[in-house]
């Protein structure tokens, strides 16, 4: 908790730096604790949706027709 004046000053300083108050406070705490801020590894995002070589978009009509034919054969 910060007193009202300190809170106002911290918000103003964060805005001057282009940060939110929360980001500003996190950065100050990390600096005080001597811990570097964790860096995001964007490569994890790109591998999240790896199809393993499947090309569903290219063959979607073919796959849909195959599924429909299977349903109609059962009926």
C-alpha positions as MATLAB code, in Angstrom:
seq = 'XXXXXXXXXXXXXXXXXXXXXXXXXXXXXXXXXXXXXXXXXXXXXXXXXXXXXXXXXXXXXXXXXXXXXXXXXXX';
ca = [
       0.000    0.000    0.000;
       1.180    3.473   -0.843;
      -0.050    6.678    0.689;
      -2.088    8.861   -1.683;
       0.740   11.296   -2.489;
       3.290    8.545   -3.203;
       0.741    6.681   -5.305;
       0.061    9.791   -7.394;
       3.753   10.494   -7.865;
       4.470    6.869   -8.823;
       1.636    6.859  -11.372;
       2.960   10.104  -12.840;
       6.502    8.721  -13.086;
       5.275    5.492  -14.672;
       3.351    7.523  -17.253;
       6.465    9.597  -17.999;
       8.305    6.329  -18.691;
       5.437    4.997  -20.802;
       4.680    2.232  -18.296;
       1.701    1.191  -16.251;
       2.026    1.637  -12.510;
       2.199   -2.158  -12.098;
       5.051   -2.495  -14.635;
       6.897    0.387  -12.996;
       6.600   -1.192   -9.539;
       7.625   -4.642  -10.842;
      10.731   -3.156  -12.470;
      11.688   -1.341   -9.242;
      11.216   -4.486   -7.148;
      13.223   -6.607   -9.608;
      16.017   -4.013   -9.578;
      16.050   -3.961   -5.790;
      16.127   -7.742   -5.548;
      18.842   -7.983   -8.170;
      16.800  -10.355  -10.331;
      16.613   -9.758  -14.047;
      13.181   -9.561  -15.608;
      12.250  -12.780  -17.360;
      12.535  -12.563  -21.120;
       9.722  -13.937  -23.250;
      10.685  -16.695  -25.638;
       8.596  -16.017  -28.724;
       9.708  -19.256  -30.365;
       7.291  -21.121  -28.082;
       4.374  -19.302  -29.702;
       5.339  -20.347  -33.214;
       5.621  -24.022  -32.333;
       2.321  -24.137  -30.408;
       0.239  -24.993  -33.439;
       2.614  -27.279  -35.298;
       0.551  -29.752  -37.278;
       3.448  -32.138  -37.724;
       3.371  -31.732  -41.491;
      -0.394  -32.023  -41.988;
      -1.922  -29.777  -44.633;
      -5.579  -29.758  -43.668;
      -6.294  -26.391  -45.281;
      -5.179  -27.610  -48.693;
      -7.237  -30.830  -48.519;
     -10.241  -29.698  -46.455;
     -12.789  -30.218  -49.235;
     -11.450  -33.697  -49.905;
     -11.583  -34.595  -46.192;
     -15.090  -33.188  -45.826;
     -16.358  -35.138  -48.838;
     -14.795  -38.309  -47.448;
     -16.494  -37.798  -44.079;
     -19.871  -37.138  -45.710;
     -19.564  -40.274  -47.838;
     -18.827  -42.378  -44.739;
     -21.912  -41.011  -42.979;
     -24.158  -41.665  -46.012;
     -22.832  -45.225  -46.427;
     -23.860  -46.010  -42.818;
     -27.436  -44.816  -43.398;
];
